[in-house]
């Protein structure tokens, strides 16, 4: 699997550059976590207040929170999937990968807004758990596609012919899938509890 940072493919980089890419990526992820946490706290703190007044503005904020957090992850993994599905010698392959990213992100945004009605009643947006399941499915698909199209499954790149740039991407995707499943179950539990409280 070959991913580009700037104009150089990561699988041609030396170990020092890979370390730099890893540090840069982790910094970006931590920044994303901070933004996501702020968004979620903002929505959770205000949605009951907005529900009492009948305001619909919180639906917009809640939908943007989903779009910024899970939607961005969906878009990034969709680009990796496109990278494996499109032929390597395809003209304009990079442009198609960008199109996959932005179209996936816009679809995630549309989905988040479409499913945001419960937020106006102080509930959880169902898009959270639905997009978490989508992330898990896409992440596993990306790992399988890399194996099928290159033969570089993570057992090979870790234990047989160690190659950490590829192994690291696969392991990160599998970890993302696992965390997404946990988050999806947590969101489902909250939705179930909210429905019981409403109809109980």
C-alpha positions as CSV (number, residue, x, y, z in Angstrom):
1,X,0.0,0.0,0.0
2,X,1.5,3.3,-1.0
3,X,0.3,6.6,0.6
4,X,1.6,10.0,-0.2
5,X,2.8,12.8,2.1
6,X,3.6,15.8,0.0
7,X,5.0,14.5,-3.2
8,X,6.8,11.4,-1.8
9,X,5.3,8.0,-1.2
10,X,5.6,6.9,2.4
11,X,6.8,3.4,1.4
12,X,9.9,5.0,-0.2
13,X,10.7,7.1,2.9
14,X,13.6,6.3,5.3
15,X,13.1,5.5,9.0
16,X,13.7,9.1,10.1
17,X,11.1,10.4,7.7
18,X,8.6,7.7,8.8
19,X,9.2,8.7,12.4
20,X,8.5,12.3,11.4
21,X,5.3,11.3,9.5
22,X,4.2,9.3,12.5
23,X,4.8,12.2,15.0
24,X,3.0,14.6,12.6
25,X,0.0,12.2,12.2
26,X,-0.2,11.6,16.0
27,X,-0.2,15.4,16.6
28,X,-3.0,15.8,14.1
29,X,-5.0,13.0,15.7
30,X,-4.6,14.5,19.2
31,X,-5.7,17.9,17.8
32,X,-8.7,16.2,16.3
33,X,-9.6,14.6,19.6
34,X,-9.5,18.0,21.3
35,X,-11.8,19.5,18.7
36,X,-14.1,16.5,18.8
37,X,-14.3,16.6,22.6
38,X,-15.1,20.3,22.6
39,X,-17.9,19.7,20.1
40,X,-19.4,16.9,22.0
41,X,-19.3,18.8,25.3
42,X,-20.8,21.8,23.7
43,X,-23.7,19.8,22.3
44,X,-24.4,17.7,25.4
45,X,-24.3,20.8,27.6
46,X,-26.9,22.7,25.6
47,X,-29.2,20.3,23.9
48,X,-31.6,20.0,26.9
49,X,-31.8,23.7,27.2
50,X,-32.6,24.0,23.5
51,X,-35.2,21.2,23.7
52,X,-37.1,23.2,26.4
53,X,-37.2,26.3,24.2
54,X,-38.0,24.4,21.0
55,X,-34.9,25.8,19.2
56,X,-33.6,23.8,16.2
57,X,-30.2,25.4,16.2
58,X,-28.7,22.6,18.3
59,X,-29.5,20.2,15.5
60,X,-27.1,22.1,13.2
61,X,-24.3,22.0,15.8
62,X,-24.9,18.3,16.6
63,X,-24.8,17.4,12.9
64,X,-21.6,19.4,12.4
65,X,-20.1,17.5,15.4
66,X,-20.8,14.2,13.7
67,X,-19.5,15.4,10.4
68,X,-16.3,16.7,11.9
69,X,-15.6,13.6,14.0
70,X,-16.9,10.4,12.4
71,X,-17.5,12.0,9.0
72,X,-13.8,13.0,8.6
73,X,-12.7,9.5,9.5
74,X,-15.1,7.9,7.0
75,X,-13.7,10.3,4.3
76,X,-10.1,9.4,5.1
77,X,-10.7,5.7,5.0
78,X,-12.8,5.9,1.9
79,X,-9.8,7.6,0.2
80,X,-7.6,4.6,1.2
81,X,-10.2,2.2,-0.1
82,X,-10.3,4.1,-3.4
83,X,-6.5,4.0,-3.5
84,X,-6.7,0.2,-3.6
85,X,-9.7,-0.1,-5.9
86,X,-8.4,2.2,-8.6
87,X,-5.7,0.9,-11.0
88,X,-2.2,2.2,-10.2
89,X,-1.6,3.4,-13.8
90,X,-5.0,5.1,-14.0
91,X,-4.8,8.7,-15.3
92,X,-5.7,11.2,-12.7
93,X,-5.9,8.6,-9.9
94,X,-5.0,11.2,-7.3
95,X,-7.9,13.4,-8.4
96,X,-10.3,10.4,-8.1
97,X,-9.0,9.7,-4.6
98,X,-9.7,13.3,-3.6
99,X,-13.1,13.0,-5.1
100,X,-13.7,9.9,-3.0
101,X,-12.7,11.8,0.1
102,X,-14.9,14.8,-0.4
103,X,-17.9,12.9,-1.7
104,X,-17.7,10.6,1.3
105,X,-17.4,13.5,3.7
106,X,-20.4,15.3,2.1
107,X,-22.5,12.1,2.3
108,X,-21.6,11.8,6.0
109,X,-22.6,15.4,6.5
110,X,-26.0,14.9,4.7
111,X,-26.6,11.8,6.8
112,X,-25.8,13.6,10.0
113,X,-28.2,16.4,9.2
114,X,-30.9,13.9,8.1
115,X,-30.7,11.9,11.3
116,X,-30.4,14.9,13.7
117,X,-34.1,15.2,14.7
118,X,-33.8,13.5,18.1
119,X,-31.3,16.1,19.2
120,X,-34.0,18.7,19.2
121,X,-35.7,16.5,21.9
122,X,-32.5,16.3,23.9
123,X,-31.7,12.9,22.4
124,X,-28.5,11.5,20.7
125,X,-28.1,11.8,17.0
126,X,-28.4,8.2,15.7
127,X,-25.8,9.1,13.1
128,X,-23.1,8.6,15.8
129,X,-23.5,4.9,16.0
130,X,-24.4,4.4,12.4
131,X,-21.3,6.2,11.2
132,X,-19.2,4.3,13.8
133,X,-20.3,1.1,12.2
134,X,-19.5,2.5,8.8
135,X,-16.0,3.3,10.0
136,X,-15.5,-0.2,11.3
137,X,-16.7,-1.7,8.0
138,X,-14.6,0.6,5.8
139,X,-11.4,0.1,7.9
140,X,-11.7,-3.7,7.7
141,X,-12.4,-3.4,4.0
142,X,-9.3,-1.3,3.5
143,X,-7.1,-3.9,5.2
144,X,-8.6,-6.7,3.2
145,X,-8.2,-4.8,-0.1
146,X,-4.6,-4.1,0.6
147,X,-4.0,-7.8,1.2
148,X,-5.9,-8.8,-2.0
149,X,-4.3,-6.2,-4.3
150,X,-0.7,-6.3,-3.0
151,X,-0.3,-9.6,-1.0
152,X,0.9,-7.5,1.9
153,X,-1.2,-8.8,4.8
154,X,-0.1,-7.6,8.2
155,X,1.2,-11.0,9.3
156,X,3.6,-10.8,6.4
157,X,4.6,-7.2,7.0
158,X,5.1,-7.8,10.8
159,X,6.5,-11.3,11.2
160,X,7.6,-12.5,7.7
161,X,9.0,-9.6,5.8
162,X,8.9,-6.8,8.4
163,X,7.8,-3.5,6.8
164,X,6.4,-1.1,9.3
165,X,5.0,1.6,7.0
166,X,2.4,-0.9,5.6
167,X,2.0,-2.8,8.9
168,X,1.4,0.4,10.8
169,X,-1.4,1.5,8.5
170,X,-3.1,-1.9,8.7
171,X,-2.8,-2.1,12.5
172,X,-4.0,1.5,12.8
173,X,-7.0,0.6,10.6
174,X,-7.8,-2.5,12.7
175,X,-7.5,-0.5,15.9
176,X,-9.8,2.2,14.4
177,X,-12.3,-0.6,13.6
178,X,-12.2,-2.0,17.1
179,X,-12.6,1.4,18.7
180,X,-15.5,2.3,16.4
181,X,-17.3,-0.9,17.3
182,X,-16.9,0.0,21.0
183,X,-18.2,3.5,20.4
184,X,-21.1,2.2,18.3
185,X,-22.2,-0.1,21.1
186,X,-22.0,2.7,23.6
187,X,-24.0,5.0,21.4
188,X,-26.6,2.3,20.8
189,X,-26.9,1.7,24.5
190,X,-27.5,5.4,25.1
191,X,-30.1,5.5,22.3
192,X,-31.9,2.5,23.8
193,X,-31.9,4.1,27.2
194,X,-33.3,7.3,25.8
195,X,-36.1,5.4,24.0
196,X,-37.0,3.6,27.2
197,X,-37.1,6.8,29.2
198,X,-39.3,8.4,26.5
199,X,-41.8,5.6,26.3
200,X,-41.5,4.3,29.9
